[in-house]
Amino acid sequence: MSSSPADEVTLVERAAQSDPDAIASLYDRYAPKIYSYIYHRLSDPFLAEDLTGQVFLRMLEALRSERGWHSSFSGWLFRIAHNLIIDHYRRRDQAGFVAIDDVYPLPAHDTDPYQIAAAHLDSTALLEAIHRLTEEQAQVITLRFLEGYSINEVATLMEKSEGAIKALQYRAVNNLRRLLMGEEPL
């Protein structure tokens, strides 16, 4: 499903004119990646679905008011997603509590409950450690290791040089290791 940058520009221009086929094509092309990115940052499939929808609503609003992207279209979508994630954490931190209905239930499995609990605790500890990183470090870890993007792709998405991404990744991995060992990050 590879397309040229010119095809993407044409699709975006058509989407700005409310062409439903162009909007659907952009959604089909980018929604799974955006959803996955948001899900890996929040660990809540329902919230990830809601925020993915909001990313595309904001995209359409910006395109219609001619405040669209300037360099990388996919990078712009990820930036919108990143900003929505930050907004979510700010709202959550201001609330100071979690309603019992908002807690995501663990699915039942036929495997050993101890292994399930241990795996959940490991993934919870990792997510908590990622959340303690700087925003840029958390974004690099999510894109590189949870989403599987290359350093070059992450550099494009974050609008940074490959060297900057490598340095961010190095610091992020070191800080993750320290956090998981119960130490403070550098």
NORRA-V849099 format. One line per field, one symbol per residue. phi: phi as a letter, one per 40 degrees, with the letter a starting at -180 (. if undefined). A space follows every 50 residues. Layout:
# NORRA-V849099
phi = ???
This chain:
# NORRA-V849099
phi = .cbcdccccccccccccgcccccccccccbdcccdcccdccbfbcccccc ccccdcccdcdccccgbccbbbcccccccccdccccdccccccccgabcc ccccccccbcccccccccccccccccccccccccdcccccccccbccgcc ccccdcccfbcccccccccdccccccdccccgcccc
